[in-house]
Amino acid sequence: MTTEAEVRQSLDGILVPGPVRSLVKMNLVREVAITDQKVKVTLAAAALGTGTRDWVRDKVNQVVKELPGVKEAETDFVEAKPQDVNEIGNVVAVMSGKGGVGKSLISGLLGICLARQDHDVGILDADITGPSIPMMFGVSVRPTGGETGIMPVTTKTGIEMMSINLLLPHEDDAVVWRGPLIGKAITQFWEEVAWGKLDYLVVDLPPGTADAPLTVMQSLPVSGAVVVFSPQELAAMVVRKAVQMCQKMEIPIIGVVENMSYLILPEDGRRIDVFGPSKAQDMAEAAQAPLLLQLPIDPELARLCDKGEIERYDSALVTEFGRAFVEAISKRGRVKKAS
């Protein structure tokens, strides 16, 4: 007779429409009961619309009946909210005190690095008034959902994503909201999106130390922060404010990243410090955290982002970034693994 483990393994092959992740990875499987030759599967209905529930029920019954010794299959749903099914190991805030230094770029690259290490990853775009994550990944599909919440969308390589731009009628529509509404939207992306099981949720923060970053720091169980800056002295000065914010709120700083650090001339390989001498070591000392990456200006990376193909970007520096981040968070962050 089929065992519960075999049933759950079969359910892991059923992909939920919308996020295109398995019932097991979405953490929707609540119970598997086996009696004689009958298998009853109970699923959480979190963020599933009526049509999706019917499709999932039929698919589960079909797959389970194909297992050895099973003559009858039944699938029921129990009401649940996204918060009931979400199991997120580590929430990582990517932040800076200044705009235009590349937080979204680093958020995207960090998510890609972690996914390439076989981690289950999501990206929450908390930059409500300036969202750019969907465009970099070439994602424009609207999220699906039900009465209790919504499902994230999934990128080409399986990274879950939620952004206000996926909910707007047109991607270039302006979001003209005051601070409280922005904070509420961020909270809803945390509480009302069925993320399922994730090892890492990367949160792309807007610049500054005001309402939106404060909402994330206070409302989400942040494991640690990655601070992004560029070489200009002005940028470094403002970013120090973000470092102080983390320190005051007792959020571990996992590491720092210097973006647009330099440019390599293709003709002769010479390095040019376009925005002045590097501030990397100074910022690492100010944050009392390791330097994770000095990312050069790379026209190929810019081209891929503009085409929505950032997931195709690969370099030894980015690979090392992922390795350095995992090592640093294991030492400095509040780390746990999603079950």
N, C-alpha and C positions, 0 to 999 in steps of 0.2 A: 504494500500500500504506500502511496505517496506520503512523504513526510512534510511537516510544516516548512522546513528549510527549503525543500524542493519547490513548494508552492511560492515561497517568497522569492526564490531565484527566478521563477517564471514571471513573476510580477515585475521584476527588475528589467525585463525586456519590453514592458509596455510603456510607451512614451506618452506623456500627457500633452495633448494639443495646446499650443501656445508656447510654453517654455521649452517643449520638446525635451523634457527630462523624465526619467522613469518614475513610476509610482513610488518606488522605494527611495530614490534620491529626493523626491519632493516630500518625503516623510508622510505620505497619505495613508499608508497601510496601518490600520489600527489593530486588527486582530485576524487570525486565521484559525478556524475551528474545523477539525476533521472528525467525522463520525461515520464509521463503516465506509461506504463508498461515496459519501457526500462531503464536499468542501464548501464552507461558508466563509467568505471574505468580507470583512468590514473595513470600509474606507472613510477617511475624513473628507467632508465635502467642502473644505475651505477653499474659497475663491473659484469654485467650479460652477459654471452656469448649467442650466437645465440640460441643454443639448450636449454639453461635454460630459455630464454625468451619465446620460443615456449611452453615449459612445463608449465611455470607460466601462460601464457595467457589461455591455455586450462583449467588449474585447476581453475583459477579465474572465467572464464565463466561458468564452471560446477557448482561451489559452489554458485555463485550469482543467477543462474537460479533456484536453489532449494529454494530460499527465497519466501515467500508468495507474490503473486501478480506480480511476475516478469516473463515476457514472453520472453524477449530478453536481452542478455548481450553482451557488447562489451568491449574489453580491448586494450588500446593503451599504447605505451611507449614513453616517452620523454627522449632525451639524457641528461645525467647528470654525473657529476664526484662524486667520493666518498665524497669530501668536501662539496658537495651540500646536501648530505643526513645525514652526521654525526652530531649528537647532543650528545656531551659528557659532562656530568656534572662536573666531577672532574678528573683531571690528577694528579696522585700521583707518584712521583719519589722515588724509593727505591735505596739508594746510600750508598757508603762508600769510604773512601780514600784508602782502602787496599783490595786486593783480598783475597779470601778464608775465608771470615768471614760469608758467608751464605746469601748474598743478594738475590740470586735466590730462596733459600728456603723460606725466609721471604716474598718475592714477591708472591710466590705460596700460602703460608698460608694466606696471607692477602686477596688475591683474593677469596680463599675458604671461609674465614670468612664472607666476604661481600656478597658472593653469598648465603650463608646460612641465611643471614638476608633478603633475597628476593630482593637484589639489582641486577641490570643488570651490569655485570662486564666483562671487557676485560683485557688481559695481553699482553703488547707489550714488547717483548724480545729485548732490545736494546744492549745487550752484543753480538755484531756481531761476534767477534772472539772466544767467549767462551760460546755459547748458551747452556743452559741446561734445560730450561723450558719445551720443548716438551717431553723430556725423563722422567721427573718427573711425568708428567701427562699421559704418555703412548700414546702420539699423534704422529703419523707418516704420516698421510694422507697429500697429497699435496693440497694446496689451489686451488680453481677454480677461474675463472675471465673472464673478457672481455677486450675490447680495452681500456676502461677508467680506469681500476684498477682491484684489486683482492679482493676476499672475505676472511675473516678470517676463520679459522677452529674452531670447538667447542669441548670442552672437554666433558667427560661423564656427568658432572653435569651442563653443559650449559654455561661454561665460554668461551668467545671468546679469540682467541690466534693468534698471528702472530710472527714468528721467522725465521731467516735466515736458520735454520736447516731444516725447512719444504720445502725450495726451492732448497736445494742442492741435487745432484744426490745420495750421500750417506751421512748419518748423521755424519760420522767421517771425512768427507772431511774438510781440513783446509781452512779457509778464510784468505788469505794472502793479506791484503789490507792496504793501507796507510790511514791516518786520514781523508782526504777529502772524500774518497769513503765510509768510515764507516759512516761519518756524513750524506752523501747523502742517504745511505740505511735507516738510522733512520728516516730522513725526509720523505722518500717515505712510510715507514710503517705508518707514521702519516697521510700523505696527500692522498695516493693512495690505502689505504685499506678501504673498506666500513664497518666501525664499526657499523653504524646505531645509535640507541639510547642506550646510556650507562650511568649509574649513576656514575661508576668509571672506569677509565682506569689506571691500575697499570703498571708503566714503570720500568722494571728491568734494571738498569744501569750497565755498566762495572765499574771496580774500577778506582779511581783516579779523577783528576780535570782537565783533558785535553780535547781533541776535542769532544769525544762522550758525556760526561756529559754536556759540554758546549753547544753542539748542542741542547740537550733536553731542557736545561734551557732557551735558547734563542729562540728556534723555536716553542716550545709547550707551551700552556697556563697552566703552572704547578700551581696547587692549593696549593701544599706543598710537603715537602719531609719527608721520614722516613729514619733515619740514623741508619745503622746496624754496630755493632762492636762485638769483642770478648774480653775476660777479659785481654789478654796480654797487658802489658804497651806499647809495640811497636805498636800494633794495635790501641790502644786508641790514641796514639800520632798522627798517620797518619790520623785517622778518624777526628781528630780536624781540619784538613785541609779541609775536606769536609764540616764541619760545617761552617768554615770561608767562603767557597765558597758560600754556601747558603745565609749567611748573607750579603756578598758583592753584590750578585745579587738580594737581597731583596726577596728571596724565603722563605716563612714561613716554619719552621721546625715543623712538626706536632707532632713528638715524636721520641724517640730513642728506639732501641731494642738491648739487649745483647744476642747474640747467643752463644751456647756452654758454658753457664754460669756455669753449675755444672753437676755432675753426681750423681744419686741416686743408691746406691748399692742394688740390688734386694734381697740379703741375709738378710740384717738387716735394710734397709731403711736409712742408713747413707748417708749424703751428702758430696761429695768430690769436692773441687774446683780444677779441673784437670789442668786448665791453670792459676791458681793463684787466688788471691782475686778478687771479683767482682769490676768492674769499673763503674757499672751502675749509681750510684748516681753522681759520678764525671762527667760522660759524659752528664747526664741530666742537670746538672748545667752548663756545658760548652755550651751546645746547647740551654740553657734556654727554655727547652721543657720537657714535661712529659716522664717518663719511661713507655713505653707501654707493654713491655714483657721482662722477663728473661727466655729464652728458654733453658732447660737442654739438655744435650746429651742424645738422646733417640734412642736406637738400633731399636725400632719398626718403628720410623719415617724414619730412614735411610733405613730400609728394604723396606718400602712402596715406597720410592722415587726411589730406584733401580729397583723396579718392575713396575714403572709407575703408581702407585696407591696412590699417595699422597692425592687424594680426599677422601680416606677412613680414613685418620687419624683424630682422634678426641680426645680432652682432654679439661679439664676445663681451663687450661692455654690458649689454643688457642681460646676458646670461649670468654674468658675475653679479650684477645688481640683484637678481633673484636669489642667488645663493647667499649673498651678504645680508639681504633682508631677513631670510629665514633664520640665519645664524644669530642676527642681532635681536630679533623678536623673541627667540628662545631664551636669550640671556636677560633682556630688558623689559619685555612686555608681559602682560597678563595672559599667558598663552594657554589655550586648551584646544583639544581636537574634537571636531564634531563626531558624535557617536555614529 
